[in-house]
């Protein structure tokens, strides 16, 4: 489960595992419908052609992670529900 205030890693696999890309960008649509980014994704040192970004969510809700490369387009979207407060104890109450 993805938690608020804990790093969430997003992965992007380039078309044909293309290595050396410097234009893999990630945009995040936050639960309040605002955008964060674009953020430059980094190629994984042990997995050529796989790129990642560590994102720190700060609010509960549904996040849309969208990534792509202008050099080798392969659009990617991941939808993640982020809940709780990470390492801080959390109790949810329904009224």
N, C-alpha and C positions, 0 to 999 in steps of 0.2 A: 504494500500500500504506500502511496506517495503522501508525505506529510508536510504541513506548513513548517517553515523554518528549518527544513532539512534539504540538502542538495539533492536534486533530481537530475539524473544524467539522461540526455536525449542523444540517440544515435541516428546517423544518416549513412546509408550505403550508397556510394556514388555509382553511376551507371558503369557497368563492366568493371567495377572496383577501381576506377580511375584514381591514381595516386597524384600527390603534389598539387592538388587544387587549393587555391587561396581565396576562392570566391564562394565557398559554401556558407550560406547565410541562414540564420534562424530568426524567425519572428514569432513572438508569443502573443496570443490574444488572451487577455486576462479575464477573470470572471466578471469584472465590471465593464466589459466590452471596450477597454482601452488596449492599445498595443504597446509592447515593449520590444526593443531591438531596432534594427537588425543586429544580431550578434554573429561574429565570425566563429565558425566551428573549426576545431582542430583535428588533424588526422591522428588517429590512434597510433601510438608508436609500435605496437605489436600486431596490428591488423591493417595492412595496406588497403586503402580505398574505403575505410570506415572512418567516419568523422564523428566527433562528439562535442557536446557543450554541457557544462554543469550549471543548471539554473536553480536559483534559490527562491521558491514561492513564498510569499508573505501573507497570502490571504486564502481562505477556504473557497472552494468552488471548482468549476470546470475550466481547464486550460486547453487551448489549442496551440500545439507546437507545429509550425510550418517551416520547412527547410527546402532549399533548392540551390542549384549551382547554375550560373549563367554559362559557364564553359561547357558543361555536360549536363543539360537539364534532366532532372528526374524528381519532380515535385513529390514531397512527402508531407503528410499530415498525421499527427498523433494527438488524440484527445485523451486527457488524463484528469481524473477527479482527485483534487488535493484536499485533504481533511486534517483535522486535529492541529496540534501544536508541536509536533516533533518530540524533542526530549523533555518538554515541559508537560507535566500531568494535565490531562484535559478531561473534562466531564461535560457532556452535552445534555441539555435538559429541554424537553418539549413541554410547552405550556399549552 
